[in-house]
Amino acid sequence: MTFTPKSTSTAEESMLTPDQSDSEASLFPLSISSIESVCENKTVKNIRYLTQSERVVLVEILDYSPYFTLTDSHNNIKDCYLKVTLEYPGLVAPETFLLLRPIKKKTRGHSEEYDPITDLMRSINLIWEIYFTPEQRKLLGDDFMYCLERYERSQHAKGVSNLIEKFNDVVRKLKKEGALSRNVRRTRYPSYELTCHILFQIYSRTVARRSHMLNVYQSFSDNVYGEIFPSLIDEFIKKTQINSNSVFMDLGCGIGNVVLQVAAQTGCKAYGIEIMETPCKFAKRQLKEYAARMRAWRLPTGRIRFHQVQQQIMR
């Protein structure tokens, strides 16, 4: 269990974008085989670093409050924030989560505040359900998730921290043995449920804080036709039987969510074409985080490119 001193800084030095330029990202072809060639027992350099959950929260720390009550031996409230790390199935550095809750705003436009605790708990549950076999779950006990959720609901900081530390130990052990790699190869591509969670992680770290920049475009104009929900895309994938040999192109891709979902669920070649500069920049930022997230979850990426084109070309 570790602690972070309280801070009121909202400075832009904690930028959420990786250091690669947007123009480079648009030309970076993500390969299906890039994950499979990684050896389990080697230390691998991270070409794409995860944008840490901790950084997302620290940028807007005034919008968050402690969830767990922390006291020392003299029963004084500690002036700090509890944080934990999560070990992912892939060969990446662990991600750090501050265990804070967003302060709910009563004004419009604040209904989707990033909740790091929900993100953390959901991530652990998906690893538990998808990446562990029933036999491997016994390493933590069949009631592990029940106990973790009970500790979280009762705001038991030490209980949550201890269980997550044990969880991380088991993940590291199974990665070293090559077990998680064998498990994930059985399914090849992520389920709809896991894909949605990964896309949520990507969006919350690259777009959410700056989503107001997209509000300058008039809804249902020639350039903006509304949002397409992930469930509809999942239905589209099933009905069209898109697979890894397919080529998918989204004309007017916006911030790229549809392109990323189709590529993630099928492993196909996917292209996003966009006229407007700001949405296309967000799409490229999401692509960089997508590369890191898929590596963290030990999943193939598909091959993806985003391009911004002049409006007259689209007509």
Secondary structure, 3 states (H helix, E strand, C coil): CEEEECCCCCCCCCCCCCCCCHHHHHCCCCCHHHCCCCCCCCCCCCCCCCCCHHHHHHHCHHHEEECCCCECCCCCECCEEEEEEECCCCCCCCEEEECEEECCCCCCCCCCCCCHHHHHHHHHHHHHHHHCCHHHHCCCCCCHHHHHHHHHHCCCHHHHHHHHHHHHHHHHHHHHHCHHHHHHHCCCCCCHHHHHHHHHHHHHHHCHHHHHHHHHCCCCCCCCCCCCCHHHHHHHHHHHCCCCCCEEEEECCCCCHHHHHHHHHHCCEEEEEECCHHHHHHHHHHHHHHHHHHHHCCCCCCEEEEEECCHHHHC
